[in-house]
């Protein structure tokens, strides 16, 4: 389980609540909700090794544990467990749904969309399948299709939590952050008290939205609540580090990102840590961390579940190897056209001097409605390079309003690069 988007983690809540046997009981013996579900499913298997539903429940619990820990090995175990389910009951519908969920978790979005469409034809009123289609289409950049699928979720089962979380994510993409916050708060209020990791994840998403809206203090409090609910939660640690960066408490951001990287040693988490080290003035440590990030990222760059967005920005902003940035960006652009891929592609084009095409791509991202400081800064810098200072000023002003730290961080990175040039 890697860097899940705002959509994908909530799918686990929908899946586990769909199957009664996989929902976690009240916390006991220090076990997490996923560990409790794993134990319950294993007891079912011991009682009846031919019960395919028990293997489905175990696969779900393992997926849930992957989210809790960000450990991809639980994903592998989930796939192996699902194979046993199909050996007992070939093509069972619940197993097929879980298989699509695993495709989404591995970022194989086109395949998940294709398989989800097949399942939708098999069972046109299944809420969970519409969740798959929402996720896959959003990650591919098919936002109208994602919106339609999400609306079907809410039409079939009004007020369901997974539908609310997806509607919140889409509202954020479309620029309605207040609406997204309202929906996430509704989801939080409906979360059972025993589901502490679900509550921590939703609270972390609320903090993310608060940060997007410039509410740093509110985001900090939300993240403290998330960490109280689920201590050491890697998603919350990463967002709290963003708070510290906005507060210019760079050493504290480094400490939080080091803790997250120890818990989830993925390339993209190392990229964030390296950037924070540079902001904290620890240039040599940053240099080593970036080198290790590049090594790890290149090992996975050809896979669907990759850190290509971070690799693009590393080559563009830190290593200053624009040709490599564009090579990676083109490769990712062939797979998906979501707003973040469009932005990273636009930035790679920009650092290669291809600003007219860069402007086309970044404005296609912003046309969706997203209010994101980094995207706004990129759009502003591209417009300024073209010579459209009026548009540049508009975008850069919006970037400051959304996140005043964004331009400051970019300035510090530029100054660090200039110092490196002088040495």
VENCOR-V262077 format. One record per backbone hydrogen bond with DSSP energy under -0.5 kcal/mol. CO is the residue of the C=O (numbers start at 1). NH is the residue of the N-H. Records with the same first field share a line. If there is no record, write none. Layout:
CO=NH  NH
This chain:
2=4
5=9
7=10  11
8=11  12
9=12  13
10=13  14
11=15
12=16
13=17
14=18
15=19
18=20
19=22  23
20=23
28=31
32=36
33=37
34=38
35=39
36=40
37=41
38=42
39=43
40=44
41=45
42=46
43=47
44=48
48=51
50=52
51=54  55
52=56
53=57
54=58
55=59
56=60
57=61
58=62
59=63
60=64
61=65
62=66
63=67
64=68
65=69
66=70
70=72
71=74  75
72=75  76
73=77
74=78
75=79
76=80
77=81
78=82
79=83
80=84
81=85
82=86
83=87
84=88
85=89
89=92
92=96
93=97
94=98
95=99
96=100
97=101
98=102
99=103
100=104
101=105
102=106
103=108
104=107
105=2
107=109
108=112
109=113
110=114
111=115
112=116
113=117
114=118
115=119
116=120
117=121
118=122
119=123
123=126
125=127
126=130
127=131
128=132
129=133
130=134
131=135
132=136
133=137
134=138
135=139
136=140
137=141  142
138=141
139=338
140=337
141=143
142=146
143=147
144=148
145=149
146=150
147=151
148=152
149=153
150=154
151=155
152=156
153=157
157=160
160=164
161=165
162=166
163=167
164=168
165=169
166=170
167=171
168=172
169=173
170=174
171=176
172=175  371
175=177
176=180
177=181
178=182
179=183
180=184
181=185
182=186
183=187
184=188
185=189
186=190
188=191
192=195
194=196
195=199
196=200
197=201
198=202
199=203
200=204
201=205
202=206
203=207
204=208
205=209
206=210
207=211
208=212
209=213
210=215
211=214
214=216
215=219
216=220
217=221
218=222
219=223
220=224
221=225
222=226
223=227
224=228
225=229
226=230
230=233
233=237
234=238
235=239
236=240
237=241
238=242
239=243
240=244
241=245
242=246
243=247
244=249
245=248
248=250
249=253
250=254
251=255
252=256
253=257
254=258
255=259
256=260
257=261
258=262
259=263
260=264
264=266
266=270
267=271
268=272
269=273
270=274
271=275
272=276
273=277
274=278
275=279
276=280
277=282
278=281
281=283
282=286
283=287
284=288
285=289
286=290
287=291
288=292
289=293
290=294
291=295
292=296
293=297
294=298
295=299
296=300
297=300  301
300=303
304=306
307=311
308=312
309=313
310=314
311=315
312=316
313=317  318
314=318  319  320
315=321
321=325
322=326
323=327
324=328
325=329
326=330
327=331
328=332
329=333
330=334
332=335  336
338=342
339=343
340=344
341=345
342=346
343=347
344=348
345=349
346=350
347=351
348=352
349=352  354
350=353
353=355
354=358
355=359
356=360
357=361
358=362
359=363
360=364
361=365
362=366
363=367
364=368
365=368  370
366=369
370=372
372=376
373=377
374=378
375=379
376=380
377=381
378=382
379=383
380=384
381=385
382=386
383=387  388
387=389
388=392
389=393
390=394
391=395
392=396
393=397
394=398
395=399
396=400
397=401
398=402
399=403
403=406  407
404=408
405=409
406=410
407=411
408=412
409=413
410=414
411=415
412=416
413=417
414=418
415=419
416=420
417=421
418=422
419=423
